[in-house]
Amino acid sequence: MRDDVQQKKISTLAGEVLTLSHDDILVQLRFFDVALARLTLQEREGIMCIATDGNTLFYDPVYVLKTYKEAPKYINRLYLHLLLHCIFSHSFQYDKLDTEIWDMAADIAVENVILELSVESTLFDEDEDLRRKLKVLKEDAGGLTAEKIYRYFKNNPPSDREKKEYRKLTCKDVHTLWRPAEEIQLNLEDWKKISERIRADLKSFTKSRQGGETLSKNLDESTRDKYDYSDILRRFSVMGENITVNDDEFDYIYYTYGLSTYGNLPLIEPLEYKEEHRVREFVIALDTSASCRGEIVKNFLKKTYSILKSSENFFKKINVHIIQCDSEIQSDTKITEDAEFDDFVKYGKLTGFGGTDFRPVFDYVESLKEQGEFEKLKGLIYFTDGYGVYPERMPDYDVIFAFLNEDNDRAPVPPWSLKVILDEEEFEKADKQGAN
């Protein structure tokens, strides 16, 4: 047993080691100042590691001192590793993913950023092995953000040997505190604001030295808005009359009293209709320019239609127009029942593949309204790469521009519309579900 004096000395020295590490990162990477200030330090004896829950960095003082004695640089590396997990919001979606793969993907992503930043006090000779391995992974996965790595590993599961090698090279902390718990308040919005501040500061940083490209891409992933596509489609609900029993306005007391008193004569009958918010009329516009061809367009259709069809917000009688357009209208397919949609997905051909102009679709929809094609059009979903000419005039229905990937070079959508960045993994699920 250690006496109080010895324990106090250990605590003091461990705190000083972490303060030195904090200051070293701050001096070398000054744009992390707000993030470093946000992550508070707290002793937790006996855990034999350093870990974070997104708010606090917990550390075992004995572990800190032993590690510092054996490899002083390792504490700096570990501190920066934990900090990047927070900056990239890796802990905030932990319960929704395959945790084994996400653990590995998140560790690989932050270690790659650390290597790219090339802060001398965080690097080791054995990092060359990791650099070589990550170079190959980057080519295969198309990038080294945690999200891209996760999707790649889900589709191309690494072998047990590869998992062991990745863990040996990239695993620096434990993620047990990432698991959701009522007493842990993970403030995602705070970290998103910090990440946005870092992304802005990074521009001046990259003028004077290299190493910010992958960091910037990870920040783009952590700061972009992620939407539940099912919730978005609720915008297309309209009030309509549906023939069904209206339980909300039916009084069972009078109904059963009538039956018991007068035999087969209820005092009140249930209403046979009620008004509900249900989808009836909407337009799906498909950008068939060269960058939007292939299965991804059909997967978008499957995903959109399956969400609508599986919800209660779907009328039996529908009027859906699937309009294909590049720089001009290529086709318009009217859907009034499930069979017609299934036929379109199976046998329909995508036509166009020229340039992109969004205005013809809006002009065409206006002409359909004038012809009486729509009783009450609620909304239009435009699936596109975003490189085209937007209309200036605001229509009298909701508009969503849906993009598969974020792109900072893309022009902003009109202020009267909603921009949605969709998740590639959701489309992969839709494709697999459609195949089963």
C-alpha positions in Angstrom: 0.0 0.0 0.0 1.2 3.5 -0.9 1.1 6.1 1.8 -0.7 9.4 1.2 2.5 11.3 0.5 3.6 8.8 -2.1 0.2 8.8 -3.8 0.1 12.6 -3.8 3.5 12.6 -5.5 2.5 10.1 -8.1 -0.6 12.2 -8.9 1.3 15.4 -9.1 4.0 13.9 -11.4 1.3 12.3 -13.7 -0.5 15.6 -13.9 2.7 17.4 -14.9 3.4 14.8 -17.6 0.0 15.3 -19.1 0.4 19.1 -18.9 3.7 18.8 -20.8 2.0 16.7 -23.4 -0.9 19.2 -23.6 1.5 22.1 -24.0 3.6 20.3 -26.6 0.5 19.6 -28.8 -0.7 23.2 -28.4 2.7 24.6 -29.5 3.0 22.3 -32.5 -0.7 22.3 -33.5 -2.0 25.7 -32.4 -5.4 25.2 -34.2 -6.2 22.5 -31.6 -6.3 25.1 -28.8 -10.1 25.1 -28.3 -10.3 21.3 -28.5 -7.6 20.9 -25.9 -9.4 23.3 -23.6 -12.7 21.5 -24.0 -11.3 18.1 -22.9 -10.8 18.1 -19.2 -8.5 15.8 -17.2 -9.5 13.6 -14.4 -7.7 10.9 -12.4 -9.2 7.4 -12.3 -7.0 5.0 -10.3 -6.8 1.4 -11.3 -8.0 1.6 -15.0 -4.4 1.1 -16.2 -5.0 3.2 -19.4 -6.0 6.6 -20.7 -9.6 6.9 -22.1 -12.2 9.5 -22.9 -16.0 9.6 -23.0 -16.0 12.7 -25.2 -16.1 15.1 -22.3 -13.3 14.1 -20.0 -9.9 12.4 -20.4 -9.6 9.9 -17.6 -6.1 8.6 -16.7 -4.5 6.3 -14.3 -1.5 8.2 -12.8 0.6 5.0 -12.3 0.0 4.0 -15.9 1.0 7.5 -17.1 4.2 7.5 -15.2 5.2 4.0 -16.2 4.4 4.7 -19.9 6.3 8.0 -19.8 9.4 6.3 -18.2 9.4 3.7 -21.0 8.6 5.9 -23.9 8.1 9.6 -23.3 6.8 10.3 -26.8 4.0 7.7 -26.4 2.1 9.9 -24.0 2.1 12.7 -26.6 0.9 10.2 -29.3 -1.8 8.9 -27.0 -3.0 12.3 -26.0 -3.3 13.5 -29.6 -4.9 10.2 -30.6 -7.7 10.7 -28.0 -8.1 14.3 -28.9 -8.6 13.5 -32.6 -11.3 10.9 -31.7 -13.2 13.7 -30.0 -12.6 16.2 -32.8 -13.9 13.7 -35.4 -16.9 12.8 -33.1 -16.0 9.1 -33.3 -17.8 8.2 -30.0 -21.1 9.7 -30.9 -22.4 7.0 -33.2 -20.8 4.1 -31.5 -24.0 2.3 -30.5 -25.3 2.3 -34.1 -22.4 0.5 -35.7 -20.5 -2.7 -35.7 -18.3 -1.7 -32.8 -15.4 -4.0 -33.6 -15.0 -2.6 -37.1 -15.7 1.0 -36.0 -13.1 0.7 -33.3 -10.5 -0.3 -35.8 -11.6 2.2 -38.5 -11.6 5.1 -36.0 -8.1 4.2 -34.7 -6.7 3.8 -38.2 -8.2 7.2 -39.2 -6.6 9.2 -36.3 -3.3 7.4 -36.6 -3.1 8.3 -40.3 -3.8 11.9 -39.4 -1.0 11.9 -36.8 1.4 10.5 -39.3 0.5 13.1 -41.8 0.8 16.0 -39.3 4.4 14.8 -38.6 4.8 16.3 -35.2 8.2 15.0 -34.2 7.3 14.4 -30.5 4.6 12.0 -31.6 6.5 9.8 -34.1 8.3 6.5 -33.8 10.7 4.6 -36.1 8.2 1.7 -36.5 5.7 4.1 -38.0 7.1 3.3 -41.4 5.4 -0.1 -41.3 2.1 1.7 -40.6 2.7 4.2 -43.4 3.2 1.4 -46.0 0.1 -0.4 -44.9 -2.1 2.7 -44.9 -0.9 3.6 -48.4 -2.4 0.4 -49.7 -5.6 0.8 -47.6 -6.1 4.3 -48.9 -6.1 3.1 -52.5 -8.5 0.3 -51.7 -10.9 2.3 -49.5 -10.8 5.6 -51.5 -9.7 7.6 -48.5 -8.8 7.2 -44.8 -11.7 8.8 -42.9 -13.2 6.5 -40.3 -16.4 6.4 -42.4 -14.7 5.3 -45.6 -12.6 2.7 -43.8 -15.7 1.4 -42.0 -17.6 1.0 -45.2 -14.7 -0.7 -46.9 -14.2 -3.2 -44.1 -18.0 -3.9 -44.0 -17.8 -4.9 -47.7 -14.3 -6.4 -47.5 -13.9 -7.9 -44.0 -10.3 -8.1 -42.9 -8.9 -11.5 -41.9 -8.1 -12.2 -38.2 -4.5 -11.8 -39.0 -5.1 -8.4 -40.6 -7.2 -7.3 -37.6 -4.5 -8.3 -35.2 -1.9 -6.3 -37.3 -4.1 -3.2 -37.5 -4.7 -3.3 -33.8 -1.0 -3.7 -33.0 -0.2 -0.7 -35.2 -3.0 1.7 -34.5 -4.8 0.8 -31.2 -3.6 3.3 -28.5 -6.6 3.7 -26.3 -9.7 1.8 -25.1 -13.2 2.7 -26.2 -15.2 1.2 -23.5 -16.3 4.7 -22.3 -17.8 5.4 -25.8 -20.7 3.1 -25.0 -23.9 5.0 -24.2 -24.8 5.5 -20.6 -27.4 7.7 -18.9 -24.9 9.3 -16.7 -22.6 10.3 -19.6 -23.7 13.4 -21.5 -21.9 13.4 -24.8 -22.2 16.9 -26.3 -22.0 16.4 -30.0 -22.9 19.9 -30.9 -20.0 21.3 -28.8 -17.5 19.1 -30.7 -19.0 20.0 -34.0 -18.5 23.7 -33.3 -14.9 23.0 -32.2 -14.3 21.0 -35.4 -15.7 23.8 -37.5 -13.4 26.2 -35.8 -10.4 23.9 -36.4 -11.3 23.6 -40.1 -11.3 27.4 -40.4 -8.0 27.8 -38.6 -6.5 24.9 -40.7 -6.5 27.1 -43.8 -3.8 29.4 -42.5 -1.9 26.4 -41.0 -1.6 24.6 -44.3 -0.1 27.7 -46.0 3.1 27.3 -43.9 3.5 23.5 -43.8 2.1 20.3 -45.3 0.0 17.7 -43.5 -3.5 19.0 -43.4 -5.2 17.2 -46.3 -6.4 14.1 -44.4 -7.2 16.1 -41.3 -9.4 18.4 -43.4 -11.3 15.4 -44.9 -11.9 13.9 -41.5 -13.2 17.3 -40.3 -15.5 17.5 -43.3 -17.0 14.1 -42.2 -17.4 15.2 -38.6 -19.0 18.6 -39.3 -21.3 17.7 -42.1 -25.0 17.3 -41.2 -26.2 13.8 -41.2 -29.9 13.3 -41.7 -32.4 10.5 -41.1 -33.8 10.2 -44.6 -37.0 8.7 -43.2 -37.6 11.9 -41.2 -36.9 14.1 -44.3 -39.5 12.3 -46.3 -42.2 13.4 -43.8 -42.0 16.8 -45.5 -44.0 15.2 -48.3 -47.0 14.4 -46.1 -50.3 15.9 -47.2 -53.7 15.9 -45.5 -56.0 13.5 -47.2 -59.0 11.4 -46.5 -58.3 7.7 -46.0 -61.1 5.1 -45.7 -60.4 3.5 -42.3 -61.9 3.3 -38.8 -61.3 6.5 -36.9 -60.4 5.2 -33.5 -59.6 8.7 -32.2 -63.2 9.9 -32.6 -65.0 6.7 -31.7 -66.7 6.4 -28.3 -66.7 2.7 -27.3 -68.9 3.4 -24.2 -72.0 4.4 -26.2 -71.2 1.6 -28.7 -71.1 -1.2 -26.1 -74.0 0.2 -24.1 -76.2 0.1 -27.2 -75.3 -3.5 -27.9 -76.0 -4.6 -24.3 -79.3 -2.7 -24.0 -80.8 -3.1 -27.4 -79.2 -6.3 -28.7 -77.7 -5.8 -32.1 -78.2 -2.0 -32.2 -75.2 0.2 -31.3 -76.0 3.8 -30.3 -73.0 5.0 -32.4 -71.2 3.7 -35.3 -67.5 4.3 -36.0 -66.6 6.9 -38.6 -65.4 5.2 -41.8 -62.9 7.8 -42.6 -60.4 10.2 -41.0 -57.9 12.7 -42.2 -54.3 11.8 -42.0 -51.0 13.1 -43.1 -50.1 10.8 -45.9 -48.0 10.9 -49.1 -50.0 11.0 -52.2 -48.3 13.2 -54.9 -44.7 13.9 -55.3 -41.9 14.1 -57.9 -38.5 12.3 -57.9 -36.1 14.0 -60.3 -33.0 12.1 -61.3 -30.0 13.9 -62.6 -28.8 11.6 -65.4 -25.7 13.6 -66.2 -22.5 11.6 -66.7 -21.6 11.6 -63.0 -25.0 10.2 -61.8 -25.4 7.1 -63.9 -25.5 3.5 -62.9 -26.8 1.4 -60.0 -26.5 4.2 -57.5 -29.5 6.0 -59.1 -31.7 2.9 -58.9 -30.6 2.3 -55.3 -31.7 5.8 -54.5 -35.1 5.1 -56.0 -35.4 1.8 -54.1 -34.4 3.5 -50.8 -36.8 6.4 -51.3 -39.8 4.3 -52.3 -39.2 1.6 -49.6 -39.2 4.2 -46.9 -42.5 5.7 -48.1 -44.1 2.3 -48.7 -43.1 0.9 -45.3 -44.5 3.8 -43.4 -48.1 4.7 -42.5 -47.6 7.9 -44.4 -48.5 6.3 -47.7 -51.8 6.4 -49.5 -53.0 3.4 -51.4 -53.7 5.7 -54.3 -50.6 7.5 -55.3 -49.3 9.8 -58.1 -45.5 9.8 -58.4 -43.6 11.1 -61.3 -40.0 10.0 -61.9 -38.5 12.6 -64.2 -35.1 12.0 -65.8 -33.2 15.1 -66.8 -29.7 16.3 -67.6 -29.7 19.6 -69.4 -33.2 18.9 -70.7 -36.1 16.6 -69.8 -35.3 13.0 -71.0 -38.4 11.1 -69.7 -41.3 11.2 -67.3 -42.6 7.9 -65.8 -45.9 8.1 -63.9 -46.3 5.6 -61.0 -49.7 4.9 -59.6 -49.1 1.5 -57.9 -46.3 -0.7 -56.6 -46.1 -3.0 -59.6 -45.3 0.0 -61.9 -42.5 1.1 -59.6 -41.0 -2.4 -59.5 -41.1 -2.6 -63.3 -39.4 0.8 -63.6 -36.6 -0.3 -61.3 -36.2 -3.7 -63.1 -36.6 -2.7 -66.7 -36.4 1.1 -66.9 -33.5 2.7 -68.7 -31.6 5.8 -67.6 -31.2 8.2 -70.4 -29.3 11.4 -70.9 -25.8 11.7 -69.5 -25.1 15.2 -70.8 -24.7 18.4 -68.8 -26.8 19.4 -65.9 -29.5 22.1 -65.6 -32.1 21.9 -62.8 -34.4 24.5 -64.3 -36.1 22.3 -67.0 -37.5 20.0 -64.3 -39.1 22.9 -62.4 -40.5 24.3 -65.6 -41.9 20.9 -66.6 -43.5 20.3 -63.2 -45.2 23.7 -63.4 -46.6 22.7 -66.8 -48.0 19.5 -65.3 -49.7 21.4 -62.5 -51.3 23.7 -65.1 -52.6 20.7 -66.9 -54.2 19.4 -63.7 -51.9 16.5 -63.3 -51.5 17.1 -59.6 -54.3 17.8 -57.1 -51.9 18.9 -54.3 -48.2 18.4 -55.0 -46.3 18.5 -51.8 -42.7 18.1 -52.8 -39.9 17.3 -55.2 -36.8 15.3 -54.4 -33.9 16.0 -56.8 -31.1 13.4 -56.7 -28.0 15.0 -58.2 -24.3 15.7 -58.1 -25.1 19.4 -57.6 -23.2 20.7 -60.6 -25.9 22.5 -62.5 -27.9 25.7 -62.8 -30.5 26.2 -60.0 -33.8 28.0 -60.6 -34.1 31.4 -59.1 -37.9 31.4 -58.3 -39.2 29.5 -55.3 -41.9 27.0 -56.1 -45.0 26.5 -54.0 -43.9 23.0 -52.9 -41.1 21.6 -50.8 -37.8 20.9 -52.5 -35.0 18.6 -51.4 -31.6 18.4 -53.3 -30.1 15.1 -52.3 -26.4 14.5 -52.7 -24.4 11.3 -52.2 -21.3 13.0 -51.0 -20.3 16.3 -49.5 -18.3 18.6 -51.9 -17.0 22.0 -50.9 -16.6 23.0 -54.5 -20.3 22.6 -55.2 -22.4 25.7 -55.4 -24.8 26.3 -52.5 -28.4 25.2 -53.0 -31.1 27.9 -53.2 -32.1 29.2 -49.7 -35.7 28.0 -50.2 -34.6 24.3 -50.6 -33.1 21.7 -48.3 -29.8 20.1 -48.9 -29.3 16.5 -47.8 -26.1 14.5 -47.8 -27.0 10.8 -48.1 -25.1 7.9 -46.6 -23.6 5.5 -49.1 -24.1 2.6 -46.7 -27.9 3.2 -46.7 -27.9 2.7 -50.5 -25.9 -0.5 -50.1 -28.5 -1.8 -47.7 -31.3 -0.8 -50.0 -29.7 -2.7 -52.8 -29.2 -5.8 -50.7 -32.7 -5.7 -49.4 -34.0 -5.4 -52.9 -32.0 -8.4 -54.0 -33.5 -10.6 -51.2 
